[in-house]
Amino acid sequence: MDTVLGNRSNSGGQNNSGTSTAVAADAPVNAPQTISAYQNYDFKPGQNIIFYDNFADDQDGEFPAHWDLKSGQGVVNSVNGQPTFLLTNGNYAIVAPLMSSKNYLTDTVTVEFDYLAGSYEPLVRFLDANNNTYDVHFDHSVSTSYFPNNLSGSDVGTSEQYNNHWHHAALIFMHGQLKCYLNNTRALVMPHTGVVPTSLEIGGLAGSDAPLTFRNFRIAEGGYSNTIGNLLTNGKFITHDITFEVGKATIRPESMGVLNDVVTYLKHHPDTRFEIDGYTDNDGSDASNISLSQQRAEAVRTQLTTMGVNGSRLMAKGLGEANPIAPNTTPEGKATNRRVEFVKM
């Protein structure tokens, strides 16, 4: 899940009724937290990506092709040069991933996205087989509504640290348990939800002067227990959870969940050596993809050495768009092919 975080663009955006939205205005959006702040992060996304959208395939000013509009209005605009989904009007504005099956969530599922904190914050709405709804709200704190028993976590940071910043939201629904993360903090745990979700939506209050803004939305099967030890098969560990900024070799902080697992595994297996293979999707030229994947593999090696792994046990290799493991014809397929593989040497 590639992304760039930083100040808002001042390029004008249009909503799908033709009027400009507030995203055109400059806003003081701080840089993301450093990777060191995530050193104790334990969230690990599922490995089987069932929905992914970074809105790269959508035209600026149009409603995104891979989503359904349930209520309100929405539009894709470029923010900081990256396509971003803005919900521009609604009480509530609600959108849902377009899926081939009505009931697509499994017993263990993870959800991740980035959002810009402003006047309105997002909620993830789970639906069960009877279309009952259960909401998880991401704000200064994470809270729930419409569950059999509703909970609220503690505030994560001050208003100055929260407002006009990009934040990473993540949650896992596992065997009826719900865990929610905001940036590097496990913000809420509901041990027994009493809910069996089958699908989900995202939305909230939204206005053209203060749109609800999010990007890099991913749903994946599995998660949390998917450590390198139980996924290492045929001498290879494949992960999509080491992610980078768009077109760069800068590791995103939320990658620390799986990086911590790799370090733990290597400390418990002192004779193991890995080749770190970096892969991209097929966007861009072969040469640029080889170069970028090499830089990313080297960035992973460097990060692991800063975490105490002897560099002689690691070799970095960039393979670009070679050896795809999914068709490069859908956002999910491209996200699956953007990966890091640890191959035993």
Summary of the structure (lengths in Angstrom):
residues: 345
radius of gyration: 19.7
end to end distance: 27.6
largest distance: 61.7
contacts: 1157
relative contact order: 0.18
helix: 18%
strand: 37%
